[in-house]
Every structure is written in structure tokens, then in C-alpha cells.
């Protein structure tokens, strides 16, 4: 069957005008050329699309059905052409974004909101993952941008700080330290800890454990949970204490007490990280957005007084 977009477009104009002369003028073709095109279309379809007389032209039932379907086809082609052009300049497509618990609890929601306002045609596809998993997914081209615990020093990546956050100790209500206004790390040396699995949370431990060793101990982890929600839940059950960040505590339920740690002066860093070369256009737009935006540096707030 030899029916092209030209046949459909000519038919739709005639179906709107119901007059061969006016339709041919709108199409900037001769009336005989329009007549031949419609006749060819009807022959290919083996139906009559128009009732014709000397006084009027009107659609048959078959013509009305073809008008509805033909309009959908033409709209679909036009939408595909528009999408293709927008994808070619990076204004449409998908951005695969990885995030840790720490990122989603603080900087990431506002960043993604602002990015969507600037690039509404780009669909963000978020994926939760720990830092090590995100870095591997970036290497395997399964992610475009990762929000990870930094600093990231591996070759092949570029990164930018998007968030800093203070560590805090979190204990269950009724704990011996719960009435304190703050703690030092040495106060925690004999405590049982709840934390994430060592391999999955390695980058967080790279930040935390040197501070603990400086204070003379290695945390005794007696319970593990894969994410911060599980960790906080186990702490609230009285299974141990934990050290997380202020932003994570903002999402905690009842039964927990946050305690600033007075002898940790530095902060934990969350970085946006991406491949250093061969960026897809949506990724490049996001990198440009990070570099141009002042609001992306959401420093850890002083939540605890």
C-alpha cells in the first residue's frame, strides 16, 4: 500500500474545507493535482472517502474514520520530529541520577526542582544507591550523575560539592547519654553501634572511623541496616547508638535523641559526580546548571542548638 504523509495531509485539508478549490489553494497546489491525490488514496484504501456532487463535498463514514486516524498519525509524526530535534540539543531525554540517603535528605530535592524548572523537557530518573555502587554504575554508563559521599578522587570522574553536613550522635530515649547537651567521641567508646554494612557504607566510614581512632576506639557495630531509616529504627528499639548527620535526623521518628559531637570539627561532604568525558547532552546541561547556580551549595544547617 503506497500511502504517504502527503496523502494524509492533503486529505485532512480537504476534509476541513470540503471544497477542492479552497483546499488546493491552502495547499498551494493545483486543483487537478489534489483530485488525483485523493483518487489515489481512495484507490489504495479501496474505499470512498468523499461524497462528491456539483453542489457539495462531504465525508463518508469511512472518510470520517480516516480523518480521526489520519490526524493522530500526523500529530504523532509532528511530535516525533519535535522530540527528535529537542533531544539533539539536549532539551529532551532522560537524566539518570543516583543518590545516597544523605543527599536525598538535604540538597538533592531542591536541586532537582530547580533543574526541572530550567529544563522541563528532561525527565529525571532517580536511583538510590550507596557511593561505591553509584561510582560503578557511572563507569558502566548506567548512571549520568551520582550524588555520593565525598571526596571522590578516583580517575575518570569530575565532581562538585553540593552539600556539607555535621555528624551527630543519635541515641534512644532513656539512654545514659540522652540528657547530655553534647558528647565527645570518647564518651561513645564502650557503646554498641548500629550502622550500615561495612562494604556498602565504606565511603562514610572513611570519613567517620579516623575520628573514632583518634579518640582511641573503633566503633563496635552489633547491628546493621542497609539504609538510614533502618538504622534509626534499630536505634529507637534500643539496639545501640549511631552516628549519622543532622540532615538524616530531620527525618527521624520519635524515640530518638540527637547529640552534637563537640570534638569533630570538620563536616561530611556530599558531591555530585559525573564522568570526565563523553557526556550526554542532558548530563552536560545538569553540570552547567550546577556550575552556574549559587543555590546548589546548601551548607549543612546548624539544626542543633
URCOR-V998619 format. One record per helix or strand of 3 or more residues. SS is the DSSP state (2 for helix, 1 for strand). FROM is the first residue (numbers start at 1). TO is the last residue. Records with the same first field share a line. If there is no record, write none. Layout:
# URCOR-V998619
SS->FROM-TO  FROM-TO
This chain:
# URCOR-V998619
2->5-17  20-27  31-45  61-88  101-104  107-118  131-139  185-188  202-214  228-236  246-249  281-292
1->50-52  57-59  93-99  122-128  145-149  157-165  167-172  192-195  220-224  241-245  256-261  268-275
